[in-house]
Amino acid sequence: MSTPHSGADRAGRGHVRVVSGARSRSPAPTQDLSLPPDVLVPSASGAAATAAATVTDPAAETASAAAVPATQTPAITAPKRPRFPRRNPRPAAAVPAAPSPQLRRPTGTEVIEFRGVSKRYGGADVGLESATFGVDRGEFVFMVGPTGSGKSTVMRLLIKELEATQGRIRVAGHDLADIEGKRIAFYRRNIGVVFQDFKLLPNRTVYENVAYALQATGSGRREIRHKVPDILRLTGLSTKLHHYPDQLSGGEQQRVSVARAFVNHPPLLLADEPTGNLDPETSIGIMQLLYRINRTGTTVLVATHDSAMVDRMRRRVIELKAGRIVRDEAGGQYVQREETTTEFAARLRETSVAEEGILRHTVAPSPDPDFDWVQGETVR
């Protein structure tokens, strides 16, 4: 092991020279810039050597470092950074996800209740697949979708023209699977149906077509004479009492079909493409008539392709594709549109209110529990 050089040896080697009364130094060795010089804290034993010579030879520095015991290795400390009080970060606002199919789940108090209903027409032909929805009393609902999407299948299931392959259908609290045989006729008396092709009796007048619906349910002549003129005035046909169907326009024939469906004031009215064969102006009149019927308290379910009418009325829309429900939107349009900034802000506020537990949901009144849809009478 080499020993540190003395002060004379260092002077003899010319590390520090005095020339013409002036003291000059040789260039200092390259300094490590990884840390500032003032953070190097020498040990107690090396303090004297540092004071004796401010500049040292690199070889001498190596020898000196080797002579220092390992326990006295110079400590290297990083400068302390000032600490500031940490601010509590503001919690990020919960941004709702992009609009997705929001399907209303039935609550058990609806006039119409579908739960997991499927209908298959043999083989792989699917009319309806796992449909679940509910329609409250007094609602006006549009059912939209392309041809073959399952709209007519829903209508035919509701009037028990078809039986569901699986699932449960309840109307006014009655399970349709339990209604069989002669009881089906009593059940249908409480449902009004409007067809696309009118289905009028060609050899009977307007008055007789409407009166026939009352006669089939056992109404007497006095009741018929009272109800038929009233419903014809409501539908705008009071001047067409004695006309036959072939003497009426398409819109007038559809009005007769609506009058016949509503003459018994049913709690549920189904309309399957009621404006499919009508011009736009006539279609407006038919929809206004259905809306007036809905205002009396009747629940109305309309299957339609009339996009202009759906967009104009802005009622609840249930959309079907390939037998599946893909959209259930209150105040919707025929085709789902992009969400505006104002609507997004409103939905964001609703989400915040719901998270705080402030949002209250109103439940529509349940159907009259004393009314027996199957027997067609009120039980007290």
Steps between C-alpha positions, in 0.01 A plus 500: 500500500634842405522780755401865458771725369644768727466871437864518375449220251196671363688832470800323342278350232397848392138475597524846659769736364613857581624692195621867514334562830166388366340171587358290217307179505482214260158423354271337756378150434160452341224518763202262521184700413249239601442681830578862604839543675345634819324171577831314553551479878857377591560282804682626812828326416514652153432859611869579573616374164239712328616813683871433423448478127199641324595333173622139497655273246265234358742221598522641849122514524480132410760408759328708765162339432656156531653591839166608649318220687173375348307619802607858432387520137382858423121526513316638199165662569258650248363851565162502671213640303255729675166336582178671419157408637327258264171615365209263513430415137149571386325172422442457131140536396343175392433529129230263382586265224389552146133430436428130486178305467315578821215253538223558750445204723138412587401566861197271515242780499472548123205434272735310265791299639739289292771304683752305290243428227615312191303377200644260243318393186665161468858441397723806525230760419486732803210741539593630844805434717516555879280812494455671836305825537198651671236758405332701774133591512421805287827491304530567128779281358641463150657171396735551206742293295553360151270246340534164671643645822219357717246782536204304365608198704461708818151606392392144419634375831300764686170396343588129547507431129842348570645323803846590631771235468645608833468781750199656671246755377267675743222742408338694784644249744371192317743241367397429140617140531214443745231628259373219283198392298183707533667742740709639211191667353425675830861613519496649149194708579725722710747563218436721200695412184559720195633321192694634204251359248192622697318162502153655455189303406442604137125435501429716806482875544727708722239496775455124474875427499544690825182360656614145417781528756241579769266224389781246525553591864132466587399869511132584462339723239465794737870494584588469132283797404671705770865403443531476122406862416735626772800309370425600141498866603833449678653350184349758265262260324165633617404584140600158363260280701338332204802470270650166410877439521548519122349849508763626743858615454788309658522747788127477563512121503778512755293737714220246493749235611613724790138574595418128506808428716418774752123479522523279810750742660759226555784562745750389233510594131740332256565654157703299249622735224187719516641750248682256272255546208428869553645824366688732742212740557254221575757334725514813714125484551512133604782565747314796645200274548712239679648772717152622598408145594815476709403819682186327624720256697538216249846349463606515134770286336572583134724297268605725212750587227383863491825671601366854449208435735720344769744793483214749517315351796810423712348222709667196648672288233585128520726393213527140380765343278501134404256422778702673773427824683795732434358829629236617746497878509256747654416787266709338230519522124471239228879486459719561802693824447826633643486659843535881509719688748193629686354150530835364619519769771144421608580128517812579701293697752249216524782255566638718780157533659443126478834431668402724790175314547280799419338373184153361571320271261124515458314178445195498275179383662441130467199362313173470687543182709123452516458479121511149358626518142413140437141508627449859383352634824594676820515281807407674827 
